[in-house]
Amino acid sequence: MTNKINTALGSISHLELHSTIRDDDGIDQLHHFVTVTLYVLCATVAGFKEYASEPITCWNYGQYMFPHYGQHVNSYCWTQYLYQYPNETNLNITPYQLDALGAPEHDTKTGVGKITFYRWVTMLFLMQAFSFKFPNMIWRELNAYAGSNIVKIVQMLQDVIFAKRAEKTERLQQVALFLEQWLRIHRKPRWFMRHQSSLPYIDTTLSSCMMCIGTDTSNYLSTFYLMTKALYLLNTVMQFFILSIFLHTNFFIYGIRLLNSYSEGKSDAHSKSMFPTVVMCHFRTYQDHRTTGRWVQCVLTINLFLEQLFLIEWLWLLLLLTVTTFSFIVWCFKILQTQTALKFVRRYMRLMNFYCVPATASKSFSVEEFVTEYLRSDGVFVLRILSVNTNEVVVSELVTELWNRYLSFKINEVGQGSPTSSFQQEIPFRPDDRKVEENERETGPRSSTDVDTEPVNSKGMSSV
């Protein structure tokens, strides 16, 4: 028995509510994890108040002051329509005229209306939680369909951060090989990617954009990641419209109006009309062979904290809308702009001090071709996700391995010899030094005499 208890406690202690291995950025985490958690907590609080406490208390008088009668009236009024009282300071005013059946016929005072939303608050919070989780579910399915398995790659890189050098090198080679094979599978020939247009400025614009939508154009993941970002943004905006319909008010300015009333030290009349605490309930009783309609006064205690709860939600949605809009714009530039991708790759190449290019290399060995022809949009996107969720040093080492594989691929492609013999004599390459690249394009690759004039270290590499 003791062993079973210990096993159960051990299983609970290892239970993870949220995995640390992620395939998105921090803004996405705010949506599908933090926001979902907040809504579930709000639904729990509202549900506890509704089902485990007394959300409404009605006043009974005269011969109806029995415990079972009071419980019945509270339950009945909670499930039926409640009506705002036109004047809480004068209870002699009848809020409605009754028809022959005793049901409300029409309002006798302006501002008197039915209240029904409070019964659906718990369900509303749960639906909102699902709406914020739904884009992440779509992204996970699309990611799995693409076969990229970013989560597994992130896990492998996180495991080798403090691993021994031999093990780290082996893991990095495995990841680089997987990425290379995956990119080759989802890639069309280069002639398909080239944009042909009779208008020069259109051709220039398209050529500077890394986006060419298609499952086999090496931008499948990056395209749908932008779509997922757009879904997060659209869902956040839709919450304002949904709450405006649900609360019968303009939720876009709800928080501003409520905060202004708090700053002035007075209650907001509009807020009290949305979250009234004193309401009227109408029901009919059958007694002495006749039907009698009755009005009772009720107190909605649940509305005492719903007003504050929706104010917190308004503030959170406003913050979420701001950061999501900024994140969507930033990722559009990251994915669509080729120059942004080049800067990103060069940054991680600079972390390794220098990169090597074979001494027999032609002018085609460039970082620009490495990004646009080899990595392409999806390759750069995966590296960005890895940089967000892992260590920069590991990502820079992975870029190094991919760069070396790219060099081997180019050597085999142009027939400049085997990769092993070609890497015996190498020269330093600064990916951020554009002047050197321009000179090489004009004058051609440096000769062997130029290489010999530079100091060479023990590994056969010239120092920078």
C-alpha positions as CSV (number, residue, x, y, z in Angstrom):
1,M,0.0,0.0,0.0
2,T,2.8,2.4,0.9
3,N,4.6,1.6,-2.3
4,K,1.5,2.4,-4.3
5,I,1.1,5.7,-2.5
6,N,4.7,6.6,-3.1
7,T,4.3,5.7,-6.8
8,A,1.2,7.9,-7.1
9,L,2.9,10.8,-5.4
10,G,5.9,10.4,-7.6
11,S,3.8,10.5,-10.7
12,I,2.0,13.7,-9.6
13,S,5.4,15.3,-8.8
14,H,6.6,14.6,-12.4
15,L,3.3,15.9,-13.9
16,E,4.0,18.8,-16.3
17,L,1.2,21.2,-16.9
18,H,3.2,23.0,-19.5
19,S,6.2,21.8,-21.5
20,T,9.4,23.8,-21.5
21,I,10.1,22.5,-25.0
22,R,8.4,25.0,-27.3
23,D,8.1,25.6,-31.0
24,D,7.0,29.3,-30.9
25,D,7.9,32.6,-29.3
26,G,7.0,34.2,-26.0
27,I,4.0,36.2,-27.4
28,D,2.4,33.0,-28.6
29,Q,2.9,31.6,-25.1
30,L,1.0,34.6,-23.7
31,H,-2.0,33.5,-25.9
32,H,-2.2,29.8,-25.7
33,F,-0.8,29.3,-22.1
34,V,-0.9,32.4,-19.9
35,T,-4.3,33.7,-21.3
36,V,-5.8,30.2,-21.3
37,T,-4.7,29.7,-17.7
38,L,-6.2,33.1,-16.6
39,Y,-9.6,32.2,-18.3
40,V,-9.7,28.8,-16.6
41,L,-9.0,30.5,-13.3
42,C,-11.8,33.0,-13.9
43,A,-14.2,30.2,-14.9
44,T,-13.2,28.3,-11.7
45,V,-14.0,31.3,-9.5
46,A,-17.2,32.1,-11.3
47,G,-18.3,28.4,-11.2
48,F,-17.5,28.1,-7.5
49,K,-19.6,31.2,-6.8
50,E,-22.4,29.9,-9.0
51,Y,-22.5,26.2,-7.9
52,A,-20.8,26.0,-4.5
53,S,-22.0,29.3,-3.0
54,E,-25.1,31.5,-3.2
55,P,-24.9,33.7,-6.3
56,I,-28.3,35.2,-5.6
57,T,-30.3,35.9,-2.4
58,C,-33.9,36.9,-2.5
59,W,-35.9,38.5,0.3
60,N,-39.1,36.7,1.4
61,Y,-41.6,38.1,3.8
62,G,-44.9,37.2,5.6
63,Q,-46.1,33.7,5.3
64,Y,-43.4,32.9,2.8
65,M,-40.5,33.1,5.3
66,F,-39.7,29.4,5.4
67,P,-36.2,28.0,4.6
68,H,-37.4,25.6,1.9
69,Y,-39.5,28.4,0.3
70,G,-36.5,30.7,0.3
71,Q,-34.3,28.1,-1.3
72,H,-36.9,27.5,-4.0
73,V,-37.2,31.2,-4.8
74,N,-33.5,31.6,-5.0
75,S,-33.2,28.7,-7.4
76,Y,-36.1,29.8,-9.5
77,C,-35.0,33.4,-9.8
78,W,-31.5,32.3,-10.8
79,T,-32.8,30.3,-13.7
80,Q,-35.3,32.9,-14.8
81,Y,-35.2,36.5,-16.0
82,L,-34.2,39.1,-13.6
83,Y,-35.2,42.8,-14.0
84,Q,-33.3,45.9,-13.1
85,Y,-35.1,48.1,-10.6
86,P,-35.7,51.6,-11.8
87,N,-35.1,53.3,-8.5
88,E,-33.4,51.4,-5.7
89,T,-34.2,54.2,-3.2
90,N,-37.9,54.0,-3.8
91,L,-39.2,50.4,-3.7
92,N,-42.8,51.5,-4.1
93,I,-42.3,52.1,-7.8
94,T,-43.6,49.1,-9.7
95,P,-41.1,48.3,-12.5
96,Y,-43.5,46.6,-14.8
97,Q,-47.1,46.4,-15.6
98,L,-48.4,42.9,-15.8
99,D,-50.6,41.4,-18.4
100,A,-53.4,38.9,-17.6
101,L,-51.0,36.0,-17.1
102,G,-48.8,38.0,-14.8
103,A,-45.8,38.2,-17.1
104,P,-44.0,41.6,-17.7
105,E,-45.7,43.5,-20.5
106,H,-43.7,46.7,-21.0
107,D,-41.3,49.0,-19.1
108,T,-42.7,51.8,-17.1
109,K,-39.3,53.4,-16.6
110,T,-36.4,53.9,-18.9
111,G,-33.3,51.9,-18.1
112,V,-35.3,48.9,-16.9
113,G,-34.4,45.7,-18.7
114,K,-33.9,42.0,-18.5
115,I,-30.7,40.5,-17.1
116,T,-29.6,37.1,-18.3
117,F,-25.8,37.1,-18.9
118,Y,-24.7,36.1,-15.4
119,R,-25.9,32.5,-15.9
120,W,-23.5,32.1,-18.8
121,V,-20.3,33.7,-17.4
122,T,-18.6,30.4,-16.6
123,M,-19.4,29.0,-20.0
124,L,-18.1,32.3,-21.6
125,F,-14.8,32.1,-19.9
126,L,-14.3,28.5,-20.9
127,M,-15.2,29.3,-24.6
128,Q,-12.7,32.2,-24.5
129,A,-10.0,29.9,-23.1
130,F,-10.6,27.4,-26.0
131,S,-10.5,30.3,-28.6
132,F,-7.0,31.3,-27.4
133,K,-5.8,27.7,-27.5
134,F,-7.3,26.9,-30.9
135,P,-4.6,28.7,-33.1
136,N,-1.9,26.8,-31.2
137,M,-3.6,23.5,-31.9
138,I,-3.7,24.4,-35.6
139,W,0.0,25.3,-35.6
140,R,0.9,22.0,-33.9
141,E,-1.0,20.0,-36.5
142,L,0.5,21.9,-39.4
143,N,4.0,21.5,-37.9
144,A,3.4,17.8,-37.5
145,Y,2.1,17.6,-41.1
146,A,5.3,19.3,-42.4
147,G,7.4,16.7,-40.6
148,S,9.8,19.4,-39.3
149,N,9.5,18.2,-35.6
150,I,10.8,21.5,-34.2
151,V,10.0,20.4,-30.7
152,K,12.3,17.4,-31.0
153,I,15.1,19.6,-32.4
154,V,14.7,22.1,-29.6
155,Q,14.9,19.2,-27.1
156,M,18.1,17.8,-28.7
157,L,19.8,21.2,-28.7
158,Q,18.8,21.8,-25.1
159,D,20.3,18.5,-24.1
160,V,23.7,19.2,-25.6
161,I,24.2,22.7,-24.2
162,F,26.4,21.3,-21.4
163,A,27.3,18.0,-23.1
164,K,30.9,16.9,-23.9
165,R,32.4,18.2,-27.2
166,A,32.2,14.8,-29.0
167,E,28.6,14.2,-28.1
168,K,27.7,17.8,-28.9
169,T,29.3,17.6,-32.3
170,E,27.5,14.3,-33.1
171,R,24.1,15.8,-32.1
172,L,24.7,18.9,-34.1
173,Q,25.6,16.8,-37.2
174,Q,22.4,14.8,-36.7
175,V,20.3,18.0,-36.5
176,A,22.0,19.6,-39.5
177,L,21.6,16.4,-41.6
178,F,17.9,16.2,-40.7
179,L,17.3,19.9,-41.5
180,E,19.1,19.6,-44.8
181,Q,17.1,16.5,-45.8
182,W,13.9,18.1,-44.7
183,L,14.6,21.3,-46.7
184,R,15.4,19.3,-49.8
185,I,12.1,17.4,-49.6
186,H,10.1,20.6,-49.4
187,R,11.9,22.4,-52.2
188,K,11.0,23.0,-55.8
189,P,13.6,23.7,-58.5
190,R,15.1,27.2,-58.5
191,W,13.4,28.1,-61.8
192,F,10.1,27.8,-60.0
193,M,11.2,30.3,-57.3
194,R,12.4,32.9,-59.7
195,H,9.9,35.7,-60.3
196,Q,9.5,36.8,-63.9
197,S,7.7,40.1,-64.6
198,S,7.6,42.5,-67.4
199,L,7.6,45.4,-64.9
200,P,11.1,45.8,-63.4
201,Y,9.9,47.3,-60.1
202,I,7.6,44.3,-59.5
203,D,10.4,41.9,-60.2
204,T,12.7,43.7,-57.8
205,T,10.1,43.7,-55.1
206,L,9.3,40.0,-55.5
207,S,13.0,39.1,-55.6
208,S,13.6,40.8,-52.3
209,C,10.8,38.8,-50.7
210,M,11.5,35.3,-49.4
211,M,7.8,34.4,-49.6
212,C,6.5,32.2,-52.4
213,I,3.6,30.3,-50.9
214,G,3.5,26.5,-51.5
215,T,4.1,23.2,-49.7
216,D,7.2,22.5,-51.8
217,T,8.8,26.0,-51.9
218,S,10.7,25.8,-48.6
219,N,8.4,28.3,-46.9
220,Y,5.5,26.1,-45.8
221,L,6.2,26.5,-42.0
222,S,7.0,30.2,-42.2
223,T,3.8,30.9,-44.2
224,F,1.6,29.1,-41.7
225,Y,3.4,30.6,-38.8
226,L,2.4,34.1,-40.0
227,M,-1.1,32.8,-40.5
228,T,-1.1,31.6,-36.9
229,K,0.1,35.0,-35.7
230,A,-2.7,36.6,-37.7
231,L,-5.2,34.2,-36.0
232,Y,-3.9,35.2,-32.6
233,L,-4.4,38.9,-33.5
234,L,-7.8,38.3,-35.0
235,N,-9.0,36.3,-32.0
236,T,-7.9,39.1,-29.6
237,V,-9.9,41.7,-31.6
238,M,-12.9,39.4,-31.8
239,Q,-13.0,39.1,-28.0
240,F,-13.9,42.8,-27.8
241,F,-16.8,42.3,-30.1
242,I,-18.0,39.2,-28.4
243,L,-17.9,40.8,-24.9
244,S,-19.7,43.9,-26.4
245,I,-22.6,41.7,-27.5
246,F,-22.5,39.6,-24.3
247,L,-22.6,42.6,-22.0
248,H,-24.7,44.8,-24.2
249,T,-22.1,47.6,-24.1
250,N,-19.1,48.9,-26.0
251,F,-16.4,46.8,-24.4
252,F,-13.7,48.7,-26.3
253,I,-14.2,51.7,-24.0
254,Y,-15.5,49.8,-21.0
255,G,-12.2,50.0,-19.0
256,I,-11.7,53.7,-19.8
257,R,-15.2,54.5,-18.5
258,L,-14.8,52.4,-15.4
259,L,-11.4,53.7,-14.5
260,N,-12.6,57.3,-15.0
261,S,-15.4,56.7,-12.6
262,Y,-13.0,55.2,-10.0
263,S,-10.6,58.2,-10.4
264,E,-13.5,60.6,-9.7
265,G,-14.6,58.7,-6.7
266,K,-18.1,57.9,-7.9
267,S,-19.8,54.8,-9.2
268,D,-20.4,54.5,-12.9
269,A,-24.1,54.5,-13.7
270,H,-23.5,52.6,-16.9
271,S,-21.5,50.0,-15.1
272,K,-24.3,49.6,-12.5
273,S,-26.7,49.0,-15.3
274,M,-24.5,46.2,-16.6
275,F,-23.7,44.7,-13.2
276,P,-26.7,45.5,-11.0
277,T,-26.6,44.2,-7.4
278,V,-30.3,44.9,-6.6
279,V,-32.8,43.3,-9.0
280,M,-36.4,42.2,-9.1
281,C,-37.7,38.7,-9.8
282,H,-41.2,37.9,-10.8
283,F,-42.9,34.5,-10.3
284,R,-46.4,33.1,-10.0
285,T,-47.9,31.0,-7.2
286,Y,-51.1,28.9,-7.2
287,Q,-53.1,29.2,-3.9
288,D,-56.7,29.0,-3.0
289,H,-57.8,28.0,-6.5
290,R,-56.3,31.1,-8.0
291,T,-53.0,32.2,-9.5
292,T,-51.1,35.1,-8.0
293,G,-48.1,37.0,-9.4
294,R,-45.4,38.1,-7.0
295,W,-42.4,40.4,-7.1
296,V,-39.4,39.8,-4.8
297,Q,-36.3,41.8,-4.4
298,C,-33.0,39.9,-4.9
299,V,-29.3,40.7,-4.5
300,L,-26.9,39.4,-7.1
301,T,-23.8,38.9,-5.0
302,I,-22.0,37.4,-8.0
303,N,-22.0,40.8,-9.7
304,L,-19.9,42.3,-6.9
305,F,-16.8,40.8,-8.4
306,L,-17.8,40.3,-12.0
307,E,-17.4,44.0,-12.6
308,Q,-13.8,43.8,-11.4
309,L,-13.2,40.6,-13.3
310,F,-14.2,42.1,-16.6
311,L,-12.1,45.1,-15.9
312,I,-9.0,42.9,-15.4
313,E,-9.9,41.1,-18.7
314,W,-10.2,44.4,-20.5
315,L,-6.7,45.5,-19.3
316,W,-5.2,42.1,-20.3
317,L,-6.8,42.0,-23.7
318,L,-5.6,45.6,-24.4
319,L,-2.1,44.6,-23.4
320,L,-2.3,41.4,-25.5
321,L,-3.6,43.3,-28.5
322,T,-0.7,45.7,-28.4
323,V,2.1,43.2,-28.1
324,T,0.5,40.8,-30.6
325,T,0.2,43.6,-33.2
326,F,3.9,44.5,-32.7
327,S,5.0,40.8,-32.8
328,F,3.0,40.2,-36.0
329,I,4.6,43.2,-37.7
330,V,8.1,42.1,-36.6
331,W,7.7,38.6,-37.8
332,C,6.4,39.8,-41.2
333,F,9.7,41.7,-41.6
334,K,11.7,38.7,-40.3
335,I,10.1,36.2,-42.7
336,L,9.3,38.3,-45.8
337,Q,12.5,40.4,-46.0
338,T,15.6,38.7,-47.4
339,Q,18.0,41.3,-46.0
340,T,16.6,40.7,-42.5
341,A,17.3,36.9,-42.9
342,L,20.8,37.7,-44.1
343,K,21.5,39.9,-41.0
344,F,20.2,37.2,-38.7
345,V,22.5,34.5,-40.2
346,R,25.5,36.8,-40.3
347,R,24.9,37.6,-36.7
348,Y,25.3,34.0,-35.6
349,M,28.2,33.5,-38.0
350,R,30.0,36.4,-36.2
351,L,29.6,34.6,-32.9
352,M,32.1,32.0,-34.1
353,N,34.8,34.6,-34.8
354,F,35.4,33.4,-38.4
355,Y,34.1,31.1,-41.0
356,C,36.1,29.2,-43.5
357,V,35.8,29.1,-47.3
358,P,37.9,26.7,-49.4
359,A,40.9,28.4,-51.1
360,T,39.7,27.0,-54.4
361,A,36.2,28.5,-53.9
362,S,34.6,30.4,-56.7
363,K,32.7,33.6,-56.4
364,S,29.4,31.7,-55.8
365,F,30.3,30.9,-52.2
366,S,28.3,33.7,-50.4
367,V,26.2,34.0,-47.4
368,E,23.4,35.4,-49.6
369,E,23.3,32.2,-51.6
370,F,23.6,30.2,-48.4
371,V,20.4,31.9,-47.1
372,T,18.3,32.2,-50.3
373,E,19.3,28.9,-52.0
374,Y,20.2,26.5,-49.2
375,L,18.3,27.5,-46.1
376,R,15.5,29.5,-47.7
377,S,12.6,30.9,-45.7
378,D,11.8,27.7,-43.7
379,G,15.4,27.1,-42.8
380,V,15.9,30.6,-41.5
381,F,12.6,30.4,-39.7
382,V,13.5,27.1,-37.9
383,L,16.8,28.7,-36.8
384,R,14.9,31.7,-35.4
385,I,12.6,29.5,-33.4
386,L,15.7,27.6,-32.1
387,S,17.4,30.8,-31.1
388,V,14.3,31.8,-29.1
389,N,14.0,28.5,-27.2
390,T,17.7,27.5,-26.9
391,N,21.1,28.8,-26.3
392,E,22.7,31.3,-28.8
393,V,26.0,29.4,-28.7
394,V,24.4,26.1,-29.7
395,V,22.5,27.8,-32.5
396,S,25.7,29.4,-33.8
397,E,27.4,26.0,-33.8
398,L,24.4,24.6,-35.7
399,V,24.7,27.4,-38.3
400,T,28.4,26.5,-38.5
401,E,27.6,22.9,-39.3
402,L,25.0,23.9,-41.9
403,W,27.5,26.3,-43.5
404,N,30.1,23.5,-43.8
405,R,27.4,21.2,-45.3
406,Y,26.6,24.0,-47.7
407,L,30.2,24.3,-48.8
408,S,30.4,20.5,-49.3
409,F,27.3,20.7,-51.4
410,K,28.6,23.5,-53.6
411,I,32.0,21.7,-54.0
412,N,30.3,18.6,-55.2
413,E,28.0,20.6,-57.4
414,V,30.6,22.6,-59.3
415,G,33.1,19.7,-59.3
416,Q,35.9,21.4,-57.5
417,G,37.1,18.2,-55.8
418,S,36.2,16.1,-52.9
419,P,35.2,17.9,-49.6
420,T,38.0,16.2,-47.7
421,S,40.8,17.5,-49.9
422,S,39.3,20.9,-50.5
423,F,39.2,21.7,-46.8
424,Q,42.9,21.0,-46.2
425,Q,43.7,24.6,-47.1
426,E,41.2,27.2,-46.0
427,I,41.0,31.0,-45.7
428,P,39.0,33.1,-43.3
429,F,35.7,34.5,-44.3
430,R,33.9,37.4,-42.7
431,P,30.2,37.2,-43.5
432,D,29.6,40.8,-42.4
433,D,32.5,42.2,-44.5
434,R,30.6,43.4,-47.6
435,K,33.7,45.1,-49.1
436,V,35.6,41.9,-49.3
437,E,32.7,40.2,-51.1
438,E,32.4,43.1,-53.6
439,N,36.2,43.0,-54.3
440,E,36.0,39.3,-54.9
441,R,33.1,39.7,-57.3
442,E,35.1,42.2,-59.3
443,T,38.6,40.7,-59.2
444,G,37.8,37.0,-58.6
445,P,38.9,34.8,-55.7
446,R,42.2,35.4,-54.1
447,S,45.2,33.5,-55.3
448,S,47.3,31.2,-53.2
449,T,50.1,33.8,-52.9
450,D,47.6,36.1,-51.1
451,V,46.7,33.3,-48.7
452,D,50.4,32.6,-47.9
453,T,50.9,36.2,-46.9
454,E,48.6,35.9,-43.9
455,P,49.6,34.2,-40.6
456,V,48.3,30.7,-40.3
457,N,47.5,29.1,-37.0
458,S,48.2,25.5,-35.9
459,K,45.0,24.2,-37.5
460,G,45.8,25.5,-40.9
461,M,43.4,28.5,-40.6
462,S,44.5,32.0,-41.0
463,S,43.6,34.2,-38.0
464,V,41.3,37.1,-38.1
